[in-house]
Amino acid sequence: LDMATSGLLLAAKTKEAHQNLQAQFKNRTIQKRYIALLEGEVPQDEGEIRLPLCPDPLDRPRQIVSEEFGKPAFTRYRVLERTSGKTLIAFYPQTGRTHQLRVHAAHPEGLGCPILGDELYGKKADRLYLHAEYIEFRHPISGKILRIQKEADF
């Protein structure tokens, strides 16, 4: 998670658990949902964003969209509410690139609506309105499916 992102964070207590969870992330079996408040109104109710990302060599830690050098980045989204020129949205990242949701929201080829409070890709506010709300994964020891949710406070 970016330091300014609120919500759930998954941590392993042992090396074995860490390796197991890492494999689940790599195999994309972990399900994640983020909630964000965007500047502007997203016209489509749901969709997908596929914009390849790489570090901006001239302005780190900023990421840029690059067909030539970028790694695949894929996000599904669903609009939850539109009010007063803002959009409350659920993001379902299918890949885990640095700043993926932030760039996919702000970029003109993505949603063209930056996350409120995103100082890198949008405008400063009292906070970054991005929240890791839900995670679903297989417990590395018991094998049980765990579903954990912490609703956003915005």
C-alpha positions in Angstrom: 0.0 0.0 0.0 1.0 3.6 -0.6 1.8 5.2 2.8 -1.2 7.5 2.5 -3.7 4.7 1.6 -6.0 3.7 4.5 -7.5 0.3 5.2 -6.4 -3.3 5.3 -2.8 -4.5 5.1 -1.9 -8.1 5.0 1.3 -9.2 7.0 2.8 -12.6 7.5 4.2 -13.7 10.9 6.5 -16.5 9.5 8.7 -17.0 6.5 6.6 -19.9 5.4 3.4 -17.9 5.6 5.0 -15.1 3.7 6.1 -17.4 0.9 2.6 -18.9 0.7 0.9 -15.4 0.6 3.5 -14.2 -2.0 2.6 -17.2 -4.2 -1.1 -16.3 -3.8 -0.4 -12.7 -4.9 1.7 -13.9 -7.8 -1.0 -16.4 -8.9 -3.6 -13.7 -8.6 -5.8 -15.8 -6.3 -6.1 -13.0 -3.7 -9.2 -10.8 -4.3 -8.9 -7.1 -3.3 -11.3 -4.2 -3.4 -10.4 -0.5 -2.9 -12.8 2.4 -2.5 -11.8 5.8 -3.8 -13.4 9.3 -4.1 -12.5 10.8 -7.5 -12.4 14.4 -8.7 -14.9 14.5 -11.5 -17.8 12.2 -12.7 -17.0 8.9 -14.3 -19.7 8.4 -17.1 -19.5 4.6 -17.3 -21.1 2.6 -14.5 -18.3 -0.1 -14.7 -15.5 -1.1 -16.9 -11.8 -2.1 -17.2 -8.6 -0.1 -17.5 -5.5 -1.6 -19.1 -2.6 0.8 -19.2 1.0 -0.5 -18.9 3.0 1.3 -16.2 6.7 2.0 -15.5 8.6 4.5 -13.4 9.1 7.9 -14.8 12.9 8.1 -15.2 12.8 11.9 -14.8 10.4 12.2 -11.9 10.4 9.4 -9.4 8.4 8.1 -7.6 5.8 9.1 -10.3 4.7 6.3 -12.7 3.9 6.8 -16.4 1.9 5.0 -19.0 4.3 3.5 -21.6 3.3 1.0 -24.3 7.1 0.5 -24.9 8.5 0.1 -21.4 5.5 -0.4 -19.1 4.5 -3.6 -17.4 0.8 -4.8 -17.9 -1.5 -3.2 -15.4 -5.2 -4.2 -15.3 -8.0 -2.7 -13.1 -11.7 -3.4 -13.0 -14.0 -0.7 -11.6 -17.6 -0.1 -10.6 -19.1 3.3 -9.8 -20.9 3.4 -6.5 -22.2 7.0 -6.5 -21.9 10.3 -8.3 -22.5 13.5 -6.4 -21.4 17.2 -6.7 -18.8 16.6 -9.4 -17.2 13.6 -7.6 -17.4 9.8 -8.0 -17.3 7.2 -5.3 -15.9 4.1 -7.0 -14.8 0.5 -6.2 -11.5 -0.6 -7.8 -10.7 -4.3 -8.3 -7.0 -4.4 -9.2 -6.1 -7.5 -11.2 -2.4 -6.7 -11.1 -0.3 -5.0 -8.4 1.8 -2.3 -10.0 3.1 0.7 -8.1 0.5 3.6 -8.1 -1.7 1.5 -10.4 -5.1 2.7 -9.1 -3.8 6.3 -8.9 -2.6 6.4 -12.5 -5.5 4.5 -13.9 -7.9 6.9 -12.2 -6.1 10.1 -13.3 -4.7 9.3 -16.7 -6.8 10.6 -19.7 -6.7 7.2 -21.3 -8.0 5.7 -18.0 -10.8 7.5 -16.1 -9.5 11.0 -16.4 -10.6 11.7 -12.8 -7.7 11.7 -10.2 -8.3 10.4 -6.7 -9.1 13.3 -4.3 -6.0 14.2 -2.3 -3.5 12.6 -4.7 -0.6 15.0 -4.7 1.3 13.2 -7.5 -1.5 12.8 -10.1 -4.1 15.2 -8.9 -4.5 17.9 -6.2 -3.7 18.0 -2.6 -6.5 17.7 0.0 -6.8 16.8 3.7 -6.0 13.2 2.9 -5.7 10.7 0.1 -9.2 9.3 -0.5 -8.1 5.8 -1.3 -9.0 2.9 1.0 -8.2 -0.8 0.9 -11.6 -2.1 1.9 -11.7 -5.8 1.3 -9.3 -8.8 0.9 -10.0 -12.5 0.4 -7.3 -15.1 0.6 -6.6 -18.7 1.6 -5.0 -18.8 5.1 -1.5 -20.1 4.7 -1.7 -22.6 7.5 -5.3 -23.7 7.9 -6.2 -23.4 4.2 -9.5 -21.8 5.0 -10.8 -18.9 2.9 -10.6 -15.6 4.9 -12.7 -12.6 3.9 -11.8 -9.4 5.7 -13.5 -6.0 5.3 -13.0 -2.6 6.8 -15.3 0.1 5.4 -14.0 3.5 4.4 -14.7 6.4 6.6 -15.4 8.7 3.7 
